Amino acid sequence: MKTLTITQPWATLIAIGAKKIETRSWRANYRGQLAIHAAKTFPKDALSVCYDPRYAAALSGQSIQTGVVLATCRLADCRPTDELVARGLTEQEEAFGDFSAGCFGWLLEEVTLLANPVPAAGALGLWDWEGAL
């Protein structure tokens, strides 16, 4: 299954349905099933955003794990962020992504949180995960 490694807390925000657009500096040509992998590291600057009230509210009661596949979803589309901004974003979605010029929004649908996250090593870019759900 195609898989995307995402730094926490953004991986959990996707897994719980609070973040429906993943922003990247590169366009995805792939469409279809996608596993969401939480990166092994949790950098201090990423940890610090968890104290932002919007993040804290969305993450309340959530276990933030690293080095695991947390969820599956369907990558439905990929659009330049300027298109997405022009159509309008929720305040929460805007807070959880990088919608600056030149970035791309990966539109995620049908997100399913795994009851038992699966340990996995992770990789850069889209990678093929052979693990079992």
Secondary structure, DSSP 8 states (H G I E B T S, - for coil): -EEEEE-TTHHHHHHTTS--EEEESS-----EEEEEEE-S---HHHHHHTTSHHHHHHHTT----SSEEEEEEEEEEEEEHHHHHHH---HHHHHTS---TT-EEEEEEEEEEEEEEEE----SSEEE-----
